[in-house]
Amino acid sequence: MAQILVNGRKHEAPEGERLLPELVAIGLKIPSLCYHRSLTPSASCKLCVVEIKVPGKPPRTRFSCAIKIKDGIEITTESALVYQMRSKALGDLLKMAPNAEAIHQIGREFGLSTGIRPDGCIRCRLCVRVCAEIIGARALKFEKRGNLKYIVSASADACIGCLTCTNICPTGAIRYEDHEQVRTLLIRDEVIARHTLKHCEICGRQFATEKFLAHVKTGDGAHPEEKSEHTHCPTCAKLYYRKNLNLVAPKLAK
């Protein structure tokens, strides 16, 4: 067994074994993403860096997954240099996988700076503007969080579920899910609104929310395809209107 010094405390560890699992075994938390006990270490993520001092030599940083335990070495797992190198490694990883929750979790756990987490929104205000200027619902607004503004729901019941914001968003940051007669609108993982869906009276397809249909009913202007009040999806409304006008599709020549 090798005698080693870890953060100023003496420990015994099997000489020749990798350092990282031994540090974890004595209760220390060391960030790592690429290490696996059954595989040859690659030190790819560079998060498990520690300071190592060999007798007679100045301390230097090494990756604990790759270095092997030797008698007399001194290990420091937390220092200004270690923090700096881990922060740089985390930043490099985020450039390749900006939305990886595992990386952000390590940043939170070890107090490493991860910067602003990308959410797909480019702050173009198209969704806010179209909802206010064209739809008139004013269901979206900007909210400042830290040093950045985020699109959020303006109020609990302002959204009518028309999907204009999802259609106009250039990056797909705002999305919707229709499931079991419920439409859910989201940005990031935050719910903007949930709505009950109505069925088309002709084909039975779910096509619009109750609030959207009420909004259309009370809005100005006549429906371009069908004058009477109805609960028809756009496709069936057009077919119904054409049928009433006795419009027949032309027959194809044989």
Secondary structure as UniProt FT lines:
FT   STRAND          2..6
FT   TURN            7..8
FT   STRAND          9..13
FT   TURN            15..16
FT   HELIX           19..25
FT   TURN            26..27
FT   TURN            37..38
FT   STRAND          49..53
FT   TURN            55..56
FT   STRAND          60..63
FT   TURN            64..66
FT   TURN            71..72
FT   STRAND          74..76
FT   HELIX           80..96
FT   TURN            98..99
FT   HELIX           101..110
FT   HELIX           126..130
FT   HELIX           131..135
FT   STRAND          140..145
FT   TURN            146..147
FT   STRAND          148..153
FT   TURN            156..157
FT   HELIX           164..168
FT   STRAND          174..179
FT   TURN            180..181
FT   STRAND          182..187
FT   TURN            188..189
FT   STRAND          190..199
FT   TURN            201..203
FT   STRAND          206..209
FT   HELIX           210..218
FT   HELIX           234..244
FT   TURN            245..246
//
